[in-house]
Amino acid sequence: LQTLARGINVVALDSQPRDIIDLHARMFKKHGMTTIRNFDALNDVNNLIDSGKSIADAGLNHEVCVTMMALPPGCSGAHDPDFYLKMLEDILEAGIPFTSVCFKDASGTSYPSVIHDTIKRARQRLPGETKIVFHTHDTAGTGVVCYQAAIEAGANQIDLSLAPCSGGTCQPDVASMWHALRGTDYELDLDIDRVMEAEAVFKDCMKDYFMPPEAKAVEPLIPWSPMPGGALTANTQMMRDNGILDRYPEVIDAMGEVVRLGGFGTSVTPVSQFYFQQAFNNVMFGPWEKFAEGYGKMVLGYFGKTPVPPDPEVVRKASEKMGLEPTTDNPLDMDEANPDKGVAPAKARLEQEGLEVTDENIFIAASCGEKGITFLQGNATTGVRKIEPDSQREAADAYTVSVDGESFVVRFDSNGKASVD
């Protein structure tokens, strides 16, 4: 069983001190995980050292990651095979223990020639028995051909999904990949007939759940953003709920500049959210008038070193508007010195709320903050949506449209018929 970790962020969106990083690994070992795939969105190897050691010390397999994406057209300076091989060399030089290496492309924008060259060179550099994994999404419609490039270059494992969740913002479907490999020298190590039986059961299980249409679609604009699958649907749902989904193309269009001026951190959690939030602010409030907290702290150095230096003018504006000075300090050291982070303050908060003090609860309170406390109190809500009767769906299927400066709310019923408020 495998789960995902974000380096010094563990499963959180913000960085954590060493005691929480270590507790994360011990808790996942205790509760049955065998492998943790561990990445840093900035490809800053310093953010993988402590987390990798804790994972290995807990007796788990450490699958260390190099995070990938394609830069928006017209950009250069990172995210090519030389950049990824330098990251791999940094991992080896740092002595980080690992059992496998994953090249992870959450946005699905890396293109086949870069994938092939990167994995071929990694295979030559790593010991022959090292398992190499490639992970991508099908958002840009190139997932299957990218997996073929990875396989031909020497990857041992690829990540696939099952309908109705496969494709689009998820991974390519198992059946699609099986079909693409027919007649080649490669095959998937599985019984395709049994997989198709499982897929039929999964479709039945999912029939009552709402699937955002953009989750299933190929989005040709993605290479210009680039926006990973999980972040795309989370943000379109937010915009849909607030009646501003019509502004989504503008936000995606604005992301290219946000990536280019922000230092080329990989568009994967949490940096993908930083990119979207800043692009959203630039569209809604004017360019660089309001800084998203995560994006601003990233360009100011509070999460580690970005692959290339951020634009100096963006750094200046972020510092001025957020009241923070740029830093080159190690984020782990800053977290160690923060009295509000770590086991002790999480334990104190549990006691304050009258909640049981266990290692599990300490980790939830520390890594999830107020949402963690709400969850432990039994008051959490989920974002999982079931398909509702038409009368209850009306608000969800509403869009704000501007015509000649005047705004209208357009609603669609289940048959696609529109009405205007």
N, C-alpha and C positions, 0 to 999 in steps of 0.2 A: 504494500500500500504506500502511496506517495502523496505528499503534499508540497505546497509551494511556500517559500520564504523569501523575503525581500532584504537579505543581508542584515544590516543593523536595524532595519525596521521590523524584522520578524514578520508577523502577519498584519502589522499596523500600517498606517499611512505616515507615521512620524517615527523618527529614530528613537532607539531605546538604549538605556545604559547596559553594562555588561551583565548585571545580575538578572535582568529580564531576558536578555539574549540567551543566557545559559538555561534559565527556567523554561523558556520556549522549547528548547531541544529536549530537555528532560520530560516535559509534559507530553510531547508528541511521541516520544519513545514509550512512555508509560501507557499511552492510550492506543498503541497498536500500529503506529506508522513504522515503516522499514526504510523509507528513503525520503530525504528532503531535497527538493530541487531549489537551489539557493542562488539568487541573482542580485545584482545592484544595477539600478537603472542608469547610473552615471558611468558604469564600468570602471569605478574607482576601486582598485583591488584592496585598498585599506578597509573598505566596508565589508569585505568578505573574510578577512583574517579571523576575527574573533568569532563570528557566526559559524564559519567553517570548522573551527576547532571545537566549538561547543557541540555541534552536530556529530562530529566524529567521536568526541569524548562520551557522548550519550549512547554510543553503540549503534548509531544510525548510519546508513549509506549517505554520503554527501555527494549530491550531483551538482557540481559547481557550474555556473552559467557564464557565458558571454552573451550579452544582449545585443540584438541586431535590429536594424531597420534600414530602409533606403532613405537617403536625404531627399528633401523636396527638390525637384528639377531646378538647376541653376546654383545649387549649393555644393560645396566640396570642403574637404578638410578632415573628415572622419567617416566611419562606417563603410570602409572598404576592406578587402582582405588583409592588407598590411595593418590596419587598425585593429582588427580582430585577432590577428596573430600576435600583435604586441600585447594585447590584453591576456592572451593565453600564456605568453612568456612571463608576464608579471605575476600570474597565478602560480606558475611553476617556481619562479624565483622567490616568491614569498613563502614557499613551503607549506601552502594550504593543503591539508589532507583531503583527498577526494577519491571516490570510487568510479565516477563517470563524469563526462563533460557534456553539457547541453548547449547548443547554439540556439538561442530562443528569440524568435521574431514574432512578437505579439501583434504587430500591426499588419503582418502579411505583406509587407512592401519590399523586402529584400528580393532581388531578382536572381534568376537561376545561375547566371555566370558568376556572380559574387558568392552565392552559396556553394557552388561546386568548387571554386578556387579555395575558399576558406576551409572547407571540410577536407579537401584533398591535402592541403598543406598541414592542417591539424593532424590528420592521420599520419603523415610523415614525421611530425614532430613528437607525437605521443608514443609511449610504449605500445607495441602491437596489440596487446590484450585489452587496451583501454576501450570501454564502450563509449561511442560517440552518438549523441542524440541530436536530432534536429526537430524543432517545433515551430509551426507556423499556423496562421489562420487563413481563411479563404476569402477575406473581405475584398481583396482586389481581384479575385477570380483566378489567381495563379497558384493556388495551394498544391494541386496535384503535380504540376510540372516542376515546382520547386522541390517537392519531395523526391521526384525522380532524379533531379540534379544531386540532391543530398545522398541518395542511395548509391548512385553511380560513383560518387566521390569517396565513398567508404563509410557512410553512417550505418550504425547497427540498428537504430530504432527511430521510428517516426511516430508522432502522436496523431490519432484519428478520432472521429466521433461517430455517433449514430443518429440517423434521422429520428425524430423531426428536428433535432438540434444541430445537425451537421450542416456544413456549408456556410456561406455568408460570414458572419462575425465569429463563427466557431471553426473547428478544424474540418478538413475535407472528410467525406464519409468513407467508412471502411470499404463499402462496396465499390465506390468510385475508384479508390486507390487499387483495390484488387483487380478491377477491370483494366485500369491503365497499365498494370504490370503483366497482363496476359501476353504470352508470346515473347517475353523477355527472359533474361537469365535470373530474374529475381521474383520472389513470391513472398506473400505475407505468411507468417507462421501462425496460421489459424484455420479453422474449419469454416469456410464461408457460408455453408448451409446453416450451421448452428448460429452464426452471427446474424443471418437474415431472420431466423426465428426470434432471436433476442430483439432485433430491431422492430419487428412487428409488435412484440409485447410492449416495447418502449413507446411506440407510437400510440398504442392504446392507453398507456398510463398518462401520456401527455395531452390527450385530446381535450381535456377540460381547462387547459391553461393557455393564457393569452401569450402569443408569440409576436413581438413587434415586427411589422413587415420589413423594417430596415435590417433586422437581424438575419433575415434569409436572403437578402439581396447582395449582389456584387455591386460595389460602389467604386466607379471609375475615378472618383476624386481622391480616393484614399492616398495614392502616392504623393499627392500634393500637400497632404496634411502632416504626417501620417498618423492616423487614428486607430488604435487597437480595438479589437472586437468588444471586449468587456467594457471598456470605457465608452465606446460609441453608444451602445444601447442604454447604458446607465444615464448618459447625458441626454439622449433623445427622449427618454421617458420623462426626465425632469422637465425638459422643454415642452413636451406634450402635455404634462400635467399643469403647466403654467400658461398654456395657450399661446406659446411663442415658437412652436416648431417650424413656422415659416421662416424663422431667422437662421435655422440650422445651416443651410448652404453658405451663408455669410461667415458663420463661425468657422466652418471647415476651411473656407478660403483664407481666413485670417491666420490659421494655424501655421502655414508655411513660414511667415515672417517671425512668428513667435518661436518656432524651432530654430530658425537661422540665427536669430539674435540672442537666443538663450543658452548657447554653448553646446548644442547637439547631444544632450542627454537622450538616451533611448526612450522612445514613446512606449513605455510600459509602466505599470503601476509602481510608484505614485506619480511619476513624471508625466505620463499621458494625461492624468487629471490636471496637473499644473498647466500643461499646454492648453487644454480645452478651456479651463477656467480663465486663463489670461486672454485667449482669443475671444471668449465670450465677453469679457470686460471691455476689450478693445472695440468690439462691435457695438455693445450696448451703451458704453459710457464715453467712447472716443479713444483713439490710440494712446496707450500708455498713461491714461488719466487715472486709472485705478488698478493697483497691483493685487492679483490673487496672492494670498499669503504664501502658499507653497512655491509658486513661481518666483516671487520676489526673494524669498529666502534661498532658493536654489541659485539664482544668479549672484547672490551676495556671498555664497560659499558655505552656507550653514548645513548642507547635506553632503559635503565633500567637493571634490574637484570635478568640474565638468570636462568632457573630452577636449574641448577647445575653450579659450576664454570667452565669456559672454561679451556682447557689445558694450563698450565702455559707457555710452550714453544711456543705455538701458540700466546698467548697474548704477549709474549716478541717479537716475530718476527713481529707481527702486529704493535706494538708500534714503533719498530725500522724502519720498512719500510714506515710507514705512518707519522712518526714524531709526533705522538700523545701519550700523557700519559694516562694510565688507569684512570678511574674515577668511583666514587660511587655517584656522585652528581645526584640529581633528574633531569631527562631530561627536564621536564617542566620548572624548574628554570633556566636551561641553555638556553632554548628557550626564556624565558622572558628577559634574559639579552642580547640576540642577536639582534643587531640593524637592521639586515637585515630581521627579521621575524616579522610578525604581521600586524595589520591593517594599521598602519601609513606608513611603507615602501611600502606596496602594493598600497595604495592610491597615494603615490608619483610617483610610476612607471606608474600608469594609466595616471596621469596628464602629465608625461614626454612623453608618447606615444600619447597624444591627445585622449585618450579613455574616455568614459563616466564613472564618478565615482558614482557607485551604490553599494549597499551591495552585490549584486550578482557578479558584476565584481571584487570587492575587494576580495571576497572569491575565485574566480577562479584564480586571479593573485597570491594570497598568497599561495594557496594549490597546484597549478599546475606550478608555476614558469614561465619559458620562454615558455613552451608549452601552458600555459594559455594565455599569451600575444599573441602568434601566433594565437590561437583560436579566441580571441576577435578581432583580426585584420582581421579575415576572411581568413586566410592563412593556416589553419590546414588541414592535410590530415588524412584519416582514414585507419585502417588496415583491413577493411572489403573487402573481395576479391570475385569478381564475377568469374564464370567459363568463361574462355576466349577461343577464337578459337585456334586450335592447333598451328598456326603460332606464336601466342603471348604467348603460354604456354611453348615454348621450353626452355627458360631460367630458368623457375621455376622447370622444371623436369630434372635438371642437377645435377650430383654428382661427386665429386672428389674422385678418387680411386687410391691408391698407390700400386704398384706391384714391388717388388724387388728394392725399393727406388725411382722408377720413377712414377710420377703422371700423370694420364689421366683424362679427363673430359668425363663422360659417360652421354649421353642424351637419354631420352625415349620419343617416340611419344605416341599418344593417344591409340594406339593398343599394347603398351608395347614393341615395337621393339626398340632395343638399337643401338646407333651409338657411336663411340669413336673418340674424337678429339685428 
